[in-house]
């Protein structure tokens, strides 16, 4: 069969070129390039070319006598993932996800806790500013207190809805048993005593400390 192939190729009007010769292991020798144009194509085994066809022995057989255009085809096997490789990849991803889950949960809890702490500090600041502006007492309550209990604790009748401020806590955020749940400002923006709000979530805590003059500080961890 190789002699037949070589004779057909040698019968071509093209001259033989060493640069276009393929290694003997590929069983293919291409005569070129006195041709006007050379094209290189890559096909799968099931594709058949008009310029070359695959013989049963695995060799390339030339099917054209014209060298006006020479086409060279290389056959590559199909590639892809095996089922085993896919299962291994999914398993590795699942293990990494399980390992990273606690870290993500901690970050999420701290973000929610910090958000609630900033909400409390903002309401404290608003209540203090309102007390100074109205020259009346104002107050702040955490959302853990009902509206009625808040008003009773502050001893403020908020007819115009502009003297009591409620700090809404994010879901999952709770109030420490040692924490205050409300704060009352005098008409000059001061408080009777320093007050601490302590918020908890999944083992983390934030402290919102309000001084006698109404100054507020936020810090992670216990109040000191």
Sine and cosine of phi, psi and omega as CSV:
sin_phi,cos_phi,sin_psi,cos_psi,sin_omega,cos_omega
0.00,0.00,-0.64,0.77,-0.01,-1.00
-0.89,0.46,-0.61,0.79,0.01,-1.00
-0.91,0.42,-0.61,0.79,0.02,-1.00
-0.90,0.43,-0.70,0.72,-0.02,-1.00
-0.89,0.45,-0.72,0.69,-0.06,-1.00
-0.91,0.41,-0.60,0.80,0.00,-1.00
-0.92,0.40,-0.60,0.80,0.03,-1.00
-0.92,0.38,-0.66,0.76,0.00,-1.00
-0.93,0.37,-0.64,0.77,-0.02,-1.00
-0.94,0.34,-0.39,0.92,0.03,-1.00
-0.96,0.28,-0.21,0.98,-0.01,-1.00
-0.93,0.38,0.55,-0.83,0.03,-1.00
-0.93,0.38,-0.13,0.99,-0.01,-1.00
-0.97,0.24,0.50,-0.86,0.09,-1.00
-1.00,0.07,0.44,-0.90,-0.04,-1.00
-0.98,0.22,0.70,-0.71,0.01,-1.00
-0.84,-0.55,0.75,-0.66,0.00,-1.00
-0.94,0.34,-0.45,0.89,-0.03,-1.00
-0.93,0.37,-0.45,0.89,-0.05,-1.00
-0.99,-0.17,0.15,0.99,-0.03,-1.00
-0.99,0.15,0.75,-0.66,0.03,-1.00
-1.00,-0.02,0.50,-0.86,-0.03,-1.00
-0.82,0.57,0.54,-0.84,-0.04,-1.00
-0.82,0.57,-0.48,0.88,-0.06,-1.00
-0.91,0.42,-0.35,0.94,-0.01,-1.00
-1.00,0.03,-0.13,0.99,0.02,-1.00
0.85,0.53,0.61,0.79,0.00,-1.00
-0.59,-0.81,0.75,-0.67,0.04,-1.00
-0.75,-0.66,0.79,-0.62,-0.11,-0.99
-0.91,-0.41,0.81,-0.59,0.05,-1.00
-1.00,-0.05,0.78,-0.63,-0.12,-0.99
-0.44,-0.90,-0.52,-0.85,-0.90,0.44
-0.99,-0.12,0.98,0.22,0.31,-0.95
-1.00,-0.01,0.01,1.00,-0.04,-1.00
-0.96,0.29,0.42,-0.91,-0.04,-1.00
-0.95,0.32,-0.52,0.86,-0.07,-1.00
-0.53,-0.85,0.65,-0.76,0.02,-1.00
-0.84,-0.55,0.76,-0.65,0.01,-1.00
-0.86,-0.52,0.59,-0.81,-0.01,-1.00
-0.88,-0.47,0.84,-0.55,-0.03,-1.00
-0.80,-0.60,0.47,-0.88,0.06,-1.00
-0.87,-0.50,0.82,-0.57,-0.07,-1.00
-0.75,-0.66,0.31,-0.95,0.13,-0.99
-1.00,0.07,0.34,-0.94,-0.11,-0.99
-0.83,0.56,-0.47,0.88,-0.09,-1.00
-0.99,0.14,-0.12,0.99,-0.03,-1.00
-1.00,0.03,0.64,-0.77,-0.01,-1.00
-0.88,-0.48,0.69,-0.73,-0.05,-1.00
-0.98,-0.22,0.43,-0.91,0.06,-1.00
-0.99,0.16,-0.37,0.93,-0.03,-1.00
-1.00,0.02,-0.62,0.79,0.02,-1.00
-0.70,-0.72,0.56,-0.83,0.11,-0.99
-0.77,-0.64,0.41,-0.91,-0.07,-1.00
-1.00,0.03,0.85,-0.53,0.01,-1.00
-0.99,0.16,0.32,-0.95,-0.01,-1.00
-0.84,0.54,-0.47,0.89,-0.02,-1.00
-0.99,0.17,-0.07,1.00,-0.01,-1.00
0.99,-0.11,-0.03,1.00,0.00,-1.00
-1.00,0.04,0.27,-0.96,0.08,-1.00
-1.00,-0.07,0.69,-0.73,-0.03,-1.00
-0.85,-0.53,0.81,-0.59,-0.06,-1.00
-0.97,0.24,0.71,-0.70,-0.04,-1.00
-0.90,-0.44,0.20,0.98,-0.03,-1.00
-0.71,-0.70,0.58,-0.81,0.00,-1.00
-0.99,-0.15,-0.04,1.00,-0.04,-1.00
-0.99,-0.14,0.67,-0.75,0.04,-1.00
-0.96,-0.28,0.27,0.96,0.04,-1.00
-0.88,0.48,-0.51,0.86,0.03,-1.00
-0.54,-0.84,0.82,-0.57,-0.02,-1.00
-0.93,-0.37,0.78,-0.63,0.02,-1.00
-0.90,-0.45,0.71,-0.71,-0.01,-1.00
-0.88,-0.47,0.80,-0.60,-0.07,-1.00
-0.89,-0.46,0.71,-0.71,0.11,-0.99
-0.90,-0.44,0.66,-0.75,-0.03,-1.00
-0.97,-0.22,0.82,-0.57,0.04,-1.00
-0.88,-0.48,0.58,-0.81,0.03,-1.00
-0.94,0.33,0.41,-0.91,0.07,-1.00
-0.92,0.38,0.55,-0.83,0.01,-1.00
-0.80,-0.60,0.37,-0.93,0.01,-1.00
0.20,-0.98,0.01,-1.00,0.00,-1.00
-1.00,0.10,0.66,-0.75,0.14,-0.99
-1.00,0.08,0.26,-0.96,0.01,-1.00
-0.88,0.48,-0.62,0.78,0.01,-1.00
-0.89,0.45,-0.71,0.70,0.02,-1.00
-0.88,0.48,-0.64,0.77,0.01,-1.00
-0.90,0.43,-0.68,0.73,0.00,-1.00
-0.90,0.44,-0.67,0.74,0.02,-1.00
-0.89,0.46,-0.68,0.73,0.00,-1.00
-0.89,0.46,-0.72,0.70,0.01,-1.00
-0.90,0.44,-0.63,0.77,0.02,-1.00
-0.89,0.46,-0.69,0.72,0.01,-1.00
-0.89,0.45,-0.69,0.73,0.02,-1.00
-0.88,0.47,-0.66,0.75,0.01,-1.00
-0.90,0.44,-0.65,0.76,0.02,-1.00
-0.90,0.44,-0.70,0.72,0.02,-1.00
-0.89,0.45,-0.62,0.78,0.01,-1.00
-0.91,0.42,-0.66,0.75,0.02,-1.00
-0.91,0.42,-0.63,0.78,0.00,-1.00
-0.93,0.38,-0.56,0.83,-0.06,-1.00
-1.00,0.07,-0.29,0.96,-0.07,-1.00
-0.83,0.56,-0.73,0.68,0.01,-1.00
-0.86,0.50,-0.61,0.79,0.01,-1.00
-0.90,0.43,-0.69,0.72,0.02,-1.00
-0.90,0.44,-0.63,0.77,0.01,-1.00
-0.90,0.44,-0.65,0.76,0.02,-1.00
-0.91,0.42,-0.70,0.72,0.01,-1.00
-0.88,0.47,-0.68,0.73,-0.01,-1.00
-0.89,0.45,-0.69,0.72,0.00,-1.00
-0.89,0.46,-0.69,0.73,-0.01,-1.00
-0.92,0.40,-0.60,0.80,0.03,-1.00
-0.90,0.43,-0.69,0.72,0.02,-1.00
-0.90,0.43,-0.65,0.76,0.00,-1.00
-0.91,0.41,-0.69,0.72,0.02,-1.00
-0.90,0.43,-0.63,0.78,0.04,-1.00
-0.88,0.48,-0.69,0.73,0.02,-1.00
-0.92,0.39,-0.63,0.78,0.02,-1.00
-0.89,0.46,-0.65,0.76,0.02,-1.00
-0.93,0.37,-0.55,0.84,0.07,-1.00
-0.89,0.45,-0.70,0.72,0.02,-1.00
-0.89,0.46,-0.72,0.69,-0.01,-1.00
-0.88,0.48,-0.62,0.79,0.00,-1.00
-0.92,0.40,-0.68,0.73,0.02,-1.00
-0.92,0.40,-0.59,0.81,0.07,-1.00
-0.88,0.47,-0.69,0.72,0.01,-1.00
-0.90,0.44,-0.66,0.75,0.01,-1.00
-0.91,0.42,-0.68,0.73,-0.01,-1.00
-0.90,0.44,-0.65,0.76,0.01,-1.00
-0.90,0.43,-0.71,0.70,0.01,-1.00
-0.88,0.47,-0.62,0.79,0.01,-1.00
-0.92,0.38,-0.62,0.79,0.02,-1.00
-0.89,0.46,-0.68,0.73,0.01,-1.00
-0.92,0.39,-0.64,0.77,-0.05,-1.00
-0.95,0.33,-0.69,0.72,-0.04,-1.00
-0.99,0.10,-0.28,0.96,-0.12,-0.99
0.85,0.53,0.63,0.78,0.05,-1.00
-0.68,-0.74,0.34,-0.94,0.03,-1.00
-0.95,0.32,0.58,-0.81,0.06,-1.00
-0.72,-0.69,0.14,-0.99,-0.02,-1.00
-0.47,-0.88,0.29,-0.96,0.04,-1.00
-0.79,-0.61,0.69,-0.72,0.07,-1.00
-0.78,-0.63,0.58,-0.82,0.14,-0.99
-0.97,0.24,0.45,-0.89,-0.05,-1.00
-0.92,0.40,-0.17,0.99,0.07,-1.00
-0.93,0.37,-0.33,0.94,0.08,-1.00
-1.00,-0.05,0.62,-0.79,0.09,-1.00
-0.96,0.29,0.26,-0.96,-0.02,-1.00
-0.88,0.48,-0.66,0.76,-0.01,-1.00
-0.91,0.41,-0.74,0.68,0.00,-1.00
-0.89,0.45,-0.57,0.82,0.02,-1.00
-0.91,0.42,-0.75,0.66,-0.01,-1.00
-0.88,0.47,-0.64,0.77,0.01,-1.00
-0.92,0.40,-0.68,0.73,-0.02,-1.00
-0.91,0.42,-0.59,0.81,-0.03,-1.00
-1.00,0.08,-0.26,0.97,-0.10,-1.00
0.79,0.61,0.72,0.70,0.03,-1.00
-0.82,-0.57,0.76,-0.64,0.11,-0.99
-0.99,-0.14,0.96,-0.29,-0.11,-0.99
-1.00,-0.10,0.97,0.26,-0.05,-1.00
-0.90,0.43,-0.67,0.74,-0.06,-1.00
-1.00,-0.01,0.08,1.00,0.03,-1.00
0.83,0.56,0.65,0.76,0.00,-1.00
-0.71,-0.70,0.27,0.96,-0.04,-1.00
-0.83,-0.55,-0.26,0.97,0.03,-1.00
-0.90,-0.44,0.79,-0.61,-0.03,-1.00
-0.89,-0.45,0.72,-0.69,-0.03,-1.00
-0.94,-0.33,0.81,-0.59,0.06,-1.00
-1.00,-0.07,0.92,-0.39,-0.04,-1.00
-1.00,0.07,0.80,-0.61,-0.02,-1.00
-1.00,-0.06,0.56,-0.83,0.04,-1.00
-0.92,0.39,0.38,-0.92,0.00,-1.00
-0.87,0.49,0.73,-0.68,0.00,-1.00
1.00,-0.07,-0.22,0.98,0.02,-1.00
-1.00,0.02,0.78,-0.62,-0.01,-1.00
-0.87,-0.49,0.17,-0.98,-0.02,-1.00
-0.96,-0.27,0.76,-0.65,0.03,-1.00
-0.90,0.43,0.54,-0.84,-0.02,-1.00
-0.89,0.45,-0.40,0.91,0.02,-1.00
-1.00,0.06,-0.06,1.00,-0.08,-1.00
-1.00,0.07,0.48,-0.88,0.17,-0.98
-0.98,0.21,0.44,-0.90,0.02,-1.00
-0.92,-0.40,-0.08,1.00,0.04,-1.00
-0.48,-0.88,0.27,-0.96,-0.02,-1.00
-0.49,-0.87,0.71,-0.70,-0.03,-1.00
-0.90,-0.44,0.75,-0.66,0.06,-1.00
-0.98,-0.18,0.61,-0.80,0.13,-0.99
-0.97,0.22,0.11,-0.99,-0.06,-1.00
-0.94,0.33,-0.12,0.99,0.06,-1.00
-0.97,-0.25,0.12,0.99,0.05,-1.00
1.00,0.04,0.15,0.99,0.03,-1.00
-0.98,-0.21,0.20,-0.98,0.04,-1.00
-0.85,-0.52,0.36,-0.93,-0.04,-1.00
-0.93,0.38,-0.56,0.83,-0.01,-1.00
-0.45,-0.89,0.44,-0.90,0.04,-1.00
-0.87,0.50,0.65,-0.76,-0.10,-1.00
-0.78,-0.63,0.63,-0.77,0.04,-1.00
-0.87,-0.50,0.74,-0.67,0.16,-0.99
-0.95,-0.30,0.80,-0.60,-0.03,-1.00
-0.88,-0.48,0.87,-0.50,-0.02,-1.00
-0.94,-0.35,0.59,-0.81,-0.06,-1.00
-0.79,-0.61,0.50,-0.87,0.15,-0.99
-0.25,-0.97,0.89,-0.46,0.07,-1.00
0.76,0.65,0.73,0.68,0.06,-1.00
1.00,0.06,-0.11,0.99,0.04,-1.00
-0.98,-0.20,0.43,-0.90,0.00,-1.00
-0.61,-0.79,0.47,-0.88,0.08,-1.00
-0.75,-0.66,0.61,-0.80,0.01,-1.00
-0.90,-0.44,0.79,-0.62,0.11,-0.99
-0.93,-0.37,0.96,-0.28,-0.07,-1.00
-0.98,-0.20,0.79,-0.61,0.02,-1.00
-0.92,-0.40,0.86,-0.51,0.00,-1.00
-0.99,0.16,0.08,-1.00,-0.04,-1.00
-0.88,0.48,-0.56,0.83,-0.02,-1.00
-0.99,0.12,-0.05,1.00,0.01,-1.00
0.99,-0.12,-0.01,1.00,0.04,-1.00
-0.93,0.36,0.60,-0.80,-0.11,-0.99
-0.83,-0.55,0.67,-0.74,0.09,-1.00
-0.75,-0.66,0.56,-0.83,0.03,-1.00
-0.87,-0.50,0.70,-0.72,0.08,-1.00
-0.49,-0.87,0.48,-0.88,0.04,-1.00
-0.99,0.14,0.68,-0.73,0.00,-1.00
0.96,-0.27,-0.20,-0.98,-0.06,-1.00
-0.96,0.26,0.43,-0.90,0.07,-1.00
-0.98,0.21,0.66,-0.75,0.02,-1.00
-0.84,-0.54,0.00,0.00,0.00,0.00
